[in-house]
Amino acid sequence: MLLDINLPLILIAAFVAGASPGPATLAIAGTSMASGRTSGLVLASGITTGYLCRRNSKLFRLSWVCRFVFF
């Protein structure tokens, strides 16, 4: 059973998945290309602010606020 595992294929798939950009990166790039640098920077700062608020609320055990406000 263990001989059927194709380790190089698994490692290549993991590398491709890790190296591919996420949806936030694609949204920032698309907005910057379509509307300019200022719009891209505004979107990037909004995404960063949301990430920091969510991370800090979890850090201080206020995740119930995120569930109440955002969902």
N, C-alpha and C positions, 0 to 999 in steps of 0.2 A: 504494500500500500504506500509506503513512504518513497518507493522508487518512482512513483507516478508524478511526484511533485516536480515542476519545472522551475527551479529556483532563479535562473537568469531572467526568465519571463516575468516572474513576480517582482524582481528587483527593478527591471526596466519600467514596469507599470507603476511601481511606487515612485520612481524618479520622475516620470512624466506627470503624475498626479501632484507631486510636490512642487514641481517647477512651473506648473501652469498658473496663470494669474486668476485671482478670484473675481467675483462679481463686482466688488467695490472698485478694484483696480480697472476693470473694463469700463465701468460707468464713468470713472474719472477721465480715462483716456478718451472715451467717446465724446463726453461733454466738452473736453478741452479742444478736441479736433473740430467739433461742430460749432461751438460757440466762443471759443477763445480761452486764453489762459486765465482770465479773471473768473469766468464761470467755473472752470475746472478747480481753481483754488478755493472758491466758495464751497463747491461740493465736497472737496477733500477736507476742508475744515469742519463742515457739518458732519461728515462721517466720523472724523476723529473725535469731535465733541460727543457724539452719541456713544462711541466706543468707550471713551473715558468715563462718561456718566454711568454707563452700565457696569463697567469694571469697578468703579469706586462704590457703587451701590452694593455689589456683591462682596467687595472687600469689607465694607462696614455692616454687612448682613442686613441690607435694606432691599434685598431683591424683591420683596413683596411690593415695593413701590413701583418697580418696573412692570410687574405683572398687572398692577392696578391701573397704571397710567397708560401703558402701551398696548395692552391686550384687552 
